[in-house]
Amino acid sequence: MSARYDLSGRLAIVTGGAGGLGRGIAGAFIDAGARVELWDANASALADSAAALGPHATTRTVDITDAAAVEQAADAAFTTHGRVDILVNNAGVLGEVKPIWETSPENFQRVLQVNLFGSYLVTRAVVGRMRDQAPRPSKLTPHPLRGHVVNIASIQGKEGMARAAAYSASKAGLIALTKSVAKETAQDGIIVTAITPAAAETAMAKEISAERRADILGRIPMGRFVEVEEVARMVLWLSSDECSFSTGGIFDLSGGRATY
């Protein structure tokens, strides 16, 4: 991907960095001149992502549902790099694809723990420290920014979807979290946004049945899944100084599926 934005000297944290979407977003950042720290609980998959991305990617094995581990990781990231300019809350799990009366309470809780509570913990730790760092001067805006946070939600968080109650609820919560944190940091020079993509061709998409895949495709007017590169390009803009007044914004990437 050719760089359209200059992120030279920036440090980005991408959670879920061992997965295809996290790797794609990290690659876009690196192409734009940033360094990236990948966070994930899967150490071996993290190593594979770092090897594929090259020397500008480092890794940190973190269970984002563990408050103490997240605090320790945030401390280490800011100490190592001096500052963190971008946070992408990308880590997520799909959970069971069943009607709610057949679901496991433990699985439902696990999905919310990773997708929503984990994003809360990471945001709490990183934004709390980001507020204390100096604003970065920019040629693009007279209002210097301290950083950007981009949350990877889902179109299912806006519309809901049958047999995906936990996933849909977790992503709806992430949308609300985005708007709340954006209001809290609006005068701190921190831009907080989210995207609501349709399904992408990642490992998560491979977890669903052919019938489920056809159902999802049938809801997308474009008739295809979003490409990882398309998600990465939108995240790249939302993480750049070009995005300086859109805090609290929720950006659709749904191939026409979104109804509001």
C-alpha positions, 0 to 999 in steps of 0.5 A: 500500500502506498503511503498517503499520510505522513506518520513519521515519528509516530508510535501506534499500538494495535491490539489483536496484532496477531490477526489478519486485520491487525497485521493489515492495519499495522502494515499501513501504519508502517508504510506511512512511516510509523512504528507499531507495537502489536499487542496480542495474547498469542505469542507465537502468532505475534512473532509471525506478524512481526516477522512479516512486518519487518523491523518497525514492528515490535510485539508485546504479549498481553491479555487485554482482559487482565487489568494489571497486565494492561497497566504493566504493558502501557507503562512499558510502552510509554517508557520504551517509546517515550510516547504513544500517538495512536491506539487501535482497539482491534482485538476481538472474538466472534463467540458462538453463532447460536440463538440466545436460548442455546448460548453459553453464559460463559461464552457470552461473558467471554465475548464481552470481556474481550471485545468491550471490557478489554477495549475499555481497559486498554483505552483507560490505560493508554488514554490516561497516559496519552493525556499527559504527553505533550501535543505534537505540532502539526502543519495541518491544524493550528490545534496540536493533537496528543493522539488518536484512538480508533476502535474497530466496532462492527456493522452488527453493533448498529443493526444487531444480527440473529445468532450473534447477540454477544458479538453485536452487543459487545460492538454496540457497547464499543460504539457507545464507549467511543462516543463517551471517551471522545467527549471526555478527551475533546479538549485534550487534543485526543481524537477518538473514533470508531469504524463499523465494517462489514465482515472482512476476509480474516480468520474470524470469517473462516469460523462461520458456516457456508450458510452463515457466510451467504446470509451475511453476503446477502445483507451487503448491497455490494455483494462482497466482504470488505478487504483488509486493505480497505479497512486499513486505509480508513484507519490510516486516515482516522489516525492522521492529523487530517482527522482533527475535528471528527472526534466521536465519529462512527464511520461506516465501512459496510458496502451499503449495508448500514441503514443509519 
